[in-house]
Amino acid sequence: MASSSNTFENVKAKVLSAHESVTLEEKVDFYNSWAENYDQDVAVLDYRAPSLAANSISSHFSGDRGAAVVLDVACGTGLVARQMKKHGFGHFVGIDGSEAMLTLARESGLYQDLKQSMLGEEPLLDQKGLFDVVVLVGALSDGQVPVKVVRELCEATTPGGHVCMTTRSNLENLEYKAALDRELKQMEDEGLWTCVEVAEVEDWERAVSEQEDGYIPGVVYLYRKLTP
């Protein structure tokens, strides 16, 4: 049973308060303070992105899942890795900007390596082209990770490997999503990758905006990196 502080209204207020975080430091502080209750709170929101992304990858990945190395960008507490493990993946490297989130990810025992890094502010990785799967769930949205980060995701992926990303399609995120769609298409035109799947989902998560009710939509993108 959810605690009194874990009601939908309280979780909604908490998520909306994140919009008040303007500076990078404020955003990190917010996620550090949220880490302990994050998993329970997003469960209240019926947040489906981690399972939807894992399902998309699983449907199209034909390699050795046990040997595949997965880079989980903006890994948080490990929700995506937990879902991917159900599909047979077992080697995870995680990156997140919040040290408190990384502490919980470390305690999960899912990751072989974890790194604290501010996406869009610092280089994602020193080495490139190492990962069979790169996944970024939840952070591609207005006020969080800049669209330009998707190029780094592609760079981190081995040729023939997959990049899976998600974003919301609700009213507040439409401008960001349009910019993201343009960048993804531009990278395809440049021959960097090919689109495997774009899955539009109506019931992505419960709406928290005052302008929206019920559930908001979202989208899962899956791309395959091409050989240079």
N, C-alpha and C positions, 0 to 999 in steps of 0.2 A: 504494500500500500504506500502511495506517495505521502511524503511528509507535508505538513501545512505550508512549508516554504517552497514546496515543489509543485504547487498548483499551476494550471495553465496561465492564470492572470499574473502570477508572480514571475514565471519564466518569461512571459511576454514583456513585462516591465524591464526585466534584466536585459533582454535582447535589445529592446528599444534604447536602453541607456547606453549601449555600445555606440550608437550613432552620435553621442555627445563626445566621444573620444576623437579628437582631431589630430593631435600629434602622434608620431610613431611611438613615443614613450607611453602616452596615455593608452594607446591600443594594446601595447604589450602588458601594461599594468592591468587592463581589463581582463585579458585572457589569463593572466597569472591568477587573478582573484577568482575567476570562473572555473579554473581547472578541476577543483575538488568535486564540484557538483555538475560538471559539464555533461557526463554521460547520462545521468538521471534527467537532466533538464531537456536535452535534445530528444530523449525518449518520450517526454511529455509532448513535445512538438511533433511526434511521429515522423522524425527526420529520416528519410529513406535513402538519401544520396549514397551513403557508404555501401549499402547492399545492392543498389541499382548499378553502381560503378563496377563492383565486384562481379555481378552477373554478366555485365557487358563484356568485361575482359575474359571471363571464363568461357563465354559463348564463342569467342574468336581466337583464343590462344591454343595453338596446336603443339607447342613445344613441351619440354620436360618441366613440369611445374615445380617439382622438388628441387631442381637445379637452377631454376630461373631466379634472377636477382631483381627485386622490386624496389624502386625508389618511391617512397611515400612522402610526397611534398606537402607541407602544412599538415603533418601527421596527427597533431593534437594528441589525444590520449591513446590512439591506436584503433579507432573504430573501423577504418578501412582495412588495416592488416588483419583484424579479427575476422572480417567478412571474407577476405581473400584466402585466409587459412582454411576456411570451410571448403574452398574449391581446390585445395591441394597445394597452394603456394606456401612456402615456408621460410624464404630468405628475404628479410626486409631491412632496408636502410631508411631511417626516418629523418626528416628535417622539419623544424618548426621554430618560430620566433619566440615562443614562450617557454621559459625554463621550467615553469611549474607543470605545463603540459608534458614536456619531455620527461620529467620525473615520473609521471604516471605511465607514460609510454614505456619507460625503462622497467618499471615494476611489472608490466604486463608480461615480460619475458618473450615478446614476439619479435623483437628487433635484434639484429646482430650488431648494428651500429646506429647511433643517433647523433645529430649535430644541431646546434643552435645557430640559426641564420635568419636574418631579416630579408624576406623575399622582396625583390625589387630594389633593395638598398645595397645588398652585397651579392657577389657572384654566387650562384647556386652551388657550384662544385669546381674544384681545381681540375679534376680529370673529367673527360667527356666521352660519350659513346660507350658507357660501361653497362648500362641497365637494360634488361630484357623487357621490363615494364616500368613505365613512369606514370604515377597517378597523382592528380591534384583534385581533391574533393572539398568543396565548400568555400574555399578562399577566393575563388574567382568571382568577385562581385564588387559593386560600387563601394569605395571607401576601404577596400582591403588590398588585394594584390593587383598591381598594374598589369594590363593586358600584355605588355612586352615580355612578361615572364614566360609565356608559352614558348617562345623561341629557345629559352634555356632548357625547358623540358625536352624539346626535340633534340637539342645538342647532347643532353645527358643519355639519350637512348641509343642503343646499339642499332645499326642498320638491320631492318626487318623486325625490330622490336615495336612495341605498342605504347602509345601515349593516351591515357584516359583522363578526361577533364569533365567537371560539372559546373553548371551555373544555374542561377534562378532565372525564371522568365516572367516574374511578376512586374507590375508597373514601375516600381522604384528602381528596378535593375535593367529596364529595357534599353536605355542608352548605352550602358556598359556592355550588355549582351550584343548589341549591334556592332560596337567597336571590336569585341572579341570575334564575332563571326567574320568581320572584314579581315582581321589578322590571320585567322585560321585559313581562310580562302586564299589570301595572299601567299601564305607559306606553301599551300598546295600548288598554286600557280608557279611558284619558284622551284618546284620539284623536290621540296624537302620531305614531304610525306603525302600519303593518300588517305582519304577519308574512308573508314571502314563502316562506321555507323554513327548516326545522329538519332538519338531516341528522345522524343518529346514525352514528358510525363506530366499528366494533369495534377495528380495528387502527390506533390513533392514533399510538402510539409505544411503544418498548420500555419495559417497567416497570423502575423503579429502586428502588421501595419493597421492603423486606424481606418485606412481607406479600403481595406480588403477583409473579406470574411471567408470562413471555410478553409480550403486548402489553396496554396499557390502552386503554379506549375514550375517545372524545371527541365533541364536537358542534360543528357549524357553524350559526350563526344568521344569517339574512339578513332584514333589515327594510327597508321603504320608508317614508320620511318623508312624512307627509300634509301637505297644504296647510292652514295655520291657518284 
